Amino acid sequence: MTSSVAVPGSRRVTGEILNQLEHIVGRNGLLSAFEELLVYECDGYVIEKNSPDVVVFPTTTEQVVQIVRLCHQHQIPFVPRGAGTSLAGGCLPVGGGVMIALTRMRRILEVNLRDRYAIVEPGLVNVHLTNHLKGTGFHYAPDPSSQGACTIGGNFATNSGGPHTLKYGVTVNHVLGAQVVLPDGTLVELGGPCEDLSACDLTGLFVGNEGTFGVCTQITVRLTRDPAAYRTMLGIFNSVQDATQAISEIIGAGIVPAALELMDQGIIEAVEAAFHFGFPLDAAAVVLIEVDGLEVAVDEEAARIRELCERTGAREVRSANSPKERLLLWKCRKQAFGAIGRLSPSYCTQDGVVPRTRLPEILDFILETGRRHRIRIVNVFHAGDGNIHPILLFDERDTEQVARVLAASDEILEKCIDLGGSVTGEHGIGVEKISLMNRLFSPIDLEVMRAIRDGFNPLGLCSPSKMLPTAGGCGMEHIERTTPGRRAAL
């Protein structure tokens, strides 16, 4: 097992504590062998790695309470984890300790269509709720691109978005309440099915805390009525600038599509090789556009969007003529990241936000940064709300390439700040972006955030070294140990 100290005074997981954990979850609910722990040494952010001392798989809230109380009693760091699809090191067990894997807590506990809510456990895969609701006339709106693998608990932790956030909002807009085990083992209920509670909105505060406030064990989510009709189109452009101009024209015309997604030539190449949809490989960019609502309204909006795209240089605007064609288009978009494996053995997906009007500028900067650092970068992003996802292609076995990817990533995110944006739209801060928090927020802002976190997590045992910078803290020590030289670069 690994032996890394996470916080001052924290202790290793001893054999006696392993026995107590096994008593809580059973022998089949615990992993402690070195080769088993390697699977949990990182999430989708593969550049920084560290194995936990033990992984436990609780199946009930009571088991989570007992695990957290044990960690609190012995001052052992712990970190909750869902599917591990997060892309900023949010699941990284920086100080070793106990990893609480919630993937076996995946039940749908209640669906109430009359009051439009569902209660689910955090390990439920996002798309499983979608499939469960088919035919009811309702759906759960947040649909991250990793929808087929990511968990609702993970979406809760990072306030995930997705293609349809332009119209429907991000995760926090669809969470009504949560059951949470605080870092001392106290079980609390936040919010609930009834909207407009008179108390403080602690539910909204907890969404996006990246597991630093406690461990979520149940989530009450809002259900949204299915639209009466969809119109899904694909605009094909000879330049990225024309594509981004079309996006600005659509929003400027007062149209709020359900989704506006841009993919550049590199992504087109990958998804076409994977799915053979018929994307033109010579196109510089394609824009996936969807409007939904009443039948008469969507026809009018679709016609107006087609006109705006053609006016701004689209060489073709295709329409999905059947539900099957629509689903295939969305399959191409949502599995774009998986298709990147055809282009490179490793990749780093960034997540920044800029005002929509600055999209051409940030894209030019991304391309120039890739040339300067000799890194190929392809792009796919939620263009409607300015959430960019440049994907940097490299080979993690080559330390020189890793250094160039880290430098390019930081420059791109710093440029997002300079353009009036943010360093994350939905992936979170994790360990990847801690160094940029001082650029994004003032010292007073950060001190207030620390005070709130410390109110829930005073010993720093729960997800240590995440989100907020600490001078000389173990987060930077871990980065220097796993990625030599990055401390200086940051």
Beta strands, then each sheet from edge to edge (+ up, - down):
strand 1: 30-31
strand 2: 54-56
strand 3: 78-81
strand 4: 98-101
strand 5: 108-112
strand 6: 117-120
strand 7: 138-139
strand 8: 175-181
strand 9: 187-191
strand 10: 215-222
strand 11: 224-225
strand 12: 229-237
strand 13: 259-264
strand 14: 285-293
strand 15: 314-319
strand 16: 346-349
strand 17: 352-353
strand 18: 376-382
strand 19: 387-388
strand 20: 390-394
sheet 1: 1+ 2- 4- 3-
sheet 2: 5+ 6- 10+ 8- 9+
sheet 3: 7+ 11-
sheet 4: 15+ 12- 14+ 13- 18+ 20- 16+
sheet 5: 17+ 19-
end
